[in-house]
Amino acid sequence: MTPLEMLALAATALGAGVVNTLAGGGSLVTVPLLVLLGFPGGIANGTNRVGILVQSGVAAWRFRAHGVGGLRESLPVLLPVAVGSLIGAWGISRVSDSLFERAFGVVMLLLLLPLLREVAVPRTARAASPTHLGPRWGVLFFAIGIYGGAFQAGVGIPLLFALAHAGFDLVRANAIKVIVTAVVTLTAIPVFVLAGQIAWAPAGILALGYSAGAALGARLAVRGGERLIRPVLAVTVIALALRMLGIY
């Protein structure tokens, strides 16, 4: 990689880290950028996980420093999401790069309509739910774990919507989301390491950019609250739609 390419990757990761911490979907930019820089799809997918893991750890730390923890609330779903992540990572690490890139696009397109619907429906219009992730949420988080283990990109968005439906406000939901994402990523990374699908130099650059973005994103989330998070979430889903329609 040239110095200019490294700078572009770090700057992109910084922006993606902010977006991931406030909503999700930042990997929809970083993974294609890695492919554009010449890395095969499978390696781009695996390499991106290192930055996501560091980002999630930094974001969880900063949320806690700002008085918004999420570890206790996340504990009931960490095991099912970890098992799902392991299955998803194992499966995707065994497909060809071209198949991964096609599958990536198809899955994102399938997610589009329910995500748009969630953004369009105000939280006050949804059925009230207790602020607790009991056993019945395990199946949903297992499925999210499979997706996160396989693709990672955009996993924060269904996590955020699931947590909002469980009754959490979007600030607390983001604090829980980054912990769950850390577990998803930590479970998946060894699979990609064993498959030889991590390029460590760009992974380090991504980690630096993602870390800075996570710290900034957590601060913005706590200070701005739902008034900031909701429009960012809406813009993220619209950007996802445009991406899947091939408009950019």
C-alpha positions in Angstrom: 0.0 0.0 0.0 1.2 3.5 -0.8 1.2 6.3 1.9 -1.8 7.9 0.2 -3.7 4.6 0.3 -2.9 4.1 4.0 -4.1 7.6 4.7 -7.3 7.1 2.8 -7.9 3.8 4.7 -7.3 5.4 8.1 -9.6 8.4 7.3 -12.3 6.1 6.0 -12.1 4.0 9.1 -12.4 7.0 11.3 -15.7 8.0 9.6 -16.9 4.4 9.6 -16.1 4.2 13.4 -18.3 7.2 14.1 -21.1 5.8 12.0 -20.8 2.3 13.5 -20.9 3.7 17.0 -24.0 5.8 16.4 -25.8 3.3 14.2 -24.1 0.8 12.0 -23.1 0.1 8.4 -19.6 1.6 8.4 -18.1 -1.6 7.0 -20.2 -1.1 3.9 -17.5 1.5 3.0 -14.3 -0.1 4.5 -14.8 -3.6 3.0 -15.4 -2.3 -0.5 -12.4 0.1 -0.1 -10.2 -2.8 0.8 -11.4 -4.7 -2.3 -10.7 -1.5 -4.4 -7.2 -1.5 -2.9 -6.6 -5.0 -4.3 -7.5 -7.3 -1.5 -9.8 -10.3 -2.4 -13.3 -10.2 -0.9 -12.6 -12.9 1.7 -9.4 -11.2 3.0 -11.1 -7.8 3.0 -13.9 -9.3 5.1 -11.5 -10.9 7.6 -9.1 -7.9 7.8 -11.9 -5.5 8.6 -12.8 -7.6 11.7 -9.6 -6.6 13.5 -10.5 -2.9 13.3 -14.1 -3.6 14.3 -13.0 -5.5 17.4 -10.8 -2.6 18.6 -13.5 -0.1 17.7 -16.1 -2.0 19.7 -13.8 -2.2 22.8 -13.0 1.5 22.6 -16.7 2.4 22.2 -17.8 0.3 25.1 -15.1 1.8 27.3 -16.1 5.4 26.3 -19.8 4.7 26.8 -19.0 3.5 30.3 -16.8 6.5 30.9 -19.7 8.7 30.0 -22.0 6.8 32.5 -23.8 4.6 30.0 -22.9 0.9 30.6 -24.4 -2.1 28.8 -22.6 -5.2 30.1 -25.2 -6.4 32.5 -28.0 -5.9 30.0 -26.1 -7.7 27.3 -25.2 -10.8 29.3 -28.3 -12.9 28.5 -27.7 -12.8 24.7 -23.9 -13.1 24.5 -23.8 -16.9 24.3 -26.3 -17.3 21.5 -24.8 -14.4 19.5 -21.3 -15.9 20.0 -22.4 -19.4 18.8 -24.2 -17.8 15.8 -21.0 -15.8 15.0 -18.8 -18.9 15.0 -21.2 -20.7 12.6 -21.4 -17.7 10.3 -17.7 -17.1 10.2 -16.9 -20.8 9.6 -19.4 -20.9 6.7 -18.3 -17.7 5.0 -14.6 -18.5 5.3 -15.1 -21.5 3.0 -16.7 -19.8 0.1 -14.8 -18.2 -2.9 -14.1 -14.5 -3.0 -16.5 -13.9 -5.9 -19.3 -15.8 -4.2 -18.7 -13.8 -1.0 -19.0 -10.5 -2.9 -22.3 -11.6 -4.6 -23.7 -13.0 -1.3 -22.7 -9.8 0.5 -24.8 -7.7 -2.0 -27.8 -10.1 -1.9 -28.0 -10.2 1.9 -27.8 -6.4 2.2 -30.6 -6.1 -0.3 -32.8 -8.5 1.7 -32.2 -6.5 4.8 -33.2 -3.2 3.1 -37.0 -3.3 3.3 -37.3 -4.2 7.0 -34.7 -1.7 7.9 -36.5 1.1 6.0 -39.7 0.2 7.7 -38.1 0.3 11.2 -36.7 3.8 10.5 -40.1 5.0 9.3 -42.1 3.8 12.3 -41.6 6.1 15.4 -40.6 4.4 18.6 -43.7 5.6 20.4 -45.9 3.8 17.8 -44.3 0.4 18.6 -45.6 -2.1 21.1 -44.2 -1.5 24.5 -41.6 -4.1 25.7 -39.9 -4.6 29.0 -36.3 -3.4 29.1 -34.9 -6.8 29.5 -33.3 -9.4 27.2 -34.8 -12.6 28.4 -34.4 -16.1 27.0 -36.9 -15.5 24.2 -34.4 -13.0 22.6 -31.8 -15.8 22.3 -33.1 -17.1 18.9 -33.1 -13.6 17.4 -29.6 -12.8 18.6 -28.4 -16.2 17.5 -29.5 -15.3 13.9 -27.9 -11.9 14.2 -24.7 -13.6 15.3 -24.7 -15.8 12.2 -25.1 -12.8 10.0 -22.4 -10.9 12.0 -20.0 -13.8 11.8 -20.4 -14.1 8.1 -20.6 -10.5 6.9 -20.2 -8.1 9.8 -21.1 -5.1 7.7 -24.4 -3.5 8.9 -24.8 -5.8 11.8 -25.2 -2.9 14.2 -28.4 -1.8 12.5 -30.5 -5.0 13.2 -28.9 -5.1 16.7 -30.0 -1.5 17.3 -33.5 -2.2 16.1 -33.8 -5.4 18.2 -32.6 -3.5 21.3 -35.0 -0.7 20.7 -37.9 -3.2 20.4 -36.7 -4.7 23.7 -37.4 -1.3 25.3 -34.0 0.4 25.4 -33.6 4.0 24.4 -31.1 4.4 21.5 -28.2 5.7 23.7 -28.4 2.6 26.0 -29.0 0.4 23.0 -25.8 1.6 21.3 -23.9 0.9 24.5 -25.2 -2.6 24.6 -24.7 -3.0 20.8 -21.0 -2.3 20.9 -20.5 -5.0 23.5 -22.5 -7.5 21.5 -20.5 -6.6 18.4 -17.3 -7.1 20.3 -18.3 -10.6 21.2 -19.4 -11.4 17.6 -16.1 -10.1 16.3 -13.9 -11.8 18.9 -15.6 -15.1 18.2 -15.2 -14.8 14.4 -11.6 -13.5 14.2 -9.9 -16.8 15.0 -11.8 -18.5 12.2 -10.4 -15.9 9.7 -6.9 -16.2 11.2 -6.9 -20.0 10.7 -8.2 -19.5 7.1 -5.4 -17.0 6.4 -7.9 -14.3 5.6 -6.4 -11.4 7.5 -3.9 -8.9 6.1 -2.3 -7.5 9.3 -0.8 -4.2 8.0 -4.1 -2.8 6.7 -5.9 -4.3 9.8 -3.6 -2.2 12.0 -4.4 1.0 10.0 -8.1 0.2 10.3 -7.8 -0.3 14.0 -6.3 3.1 14.5 -9.0 4.9 12.4 -11.8 2.9 13.9 -10.6 3.6 17.5 -10.6 7.4 16.9 -14.1 7.2 15.3 -15.4 5.1 18.2 -14.3 7.5 20.8 -15.9 10.4 18.9 -19.0 8.5 18.2 -19.6 7.5 21.8 -19.2 11.1 22.9 -21.7 12.3 20.2 -24.2 9.6 21.1 -24.3 10.5 24.8 -24.4 14.2 24.2 -26.8 14.2 21.2 -29.1 11.4 22.4 -31.9 10.1 20.2 -32.2 13.4 18.5 -28.8 12.7 16.9 -28.9 8.9 16.6 -32.2 8.6 14.9 -31.3 10.8 11.8 -27.9 9.2 11.6 -29.7 5.8 11.6 -32.1 7.0 8.9 -29.2 8.3 6.7 -27.3 5.0 7.1 -30.3 3.0 5.9 -30.8 5.3 2.9 -27.1 5.0 2.1 -27.5 1.3 2.3 -30.4 1.4 -0.2 -28.5 3.5 -2.6 -25.5 1.2 -2.4 -27.6 -1.9 -3.1 -29.3 -0.2 -6.0 -25.9 0.6 -7.5 -26.4 4.3 -7.4 -22.9 4.8 -5.9 
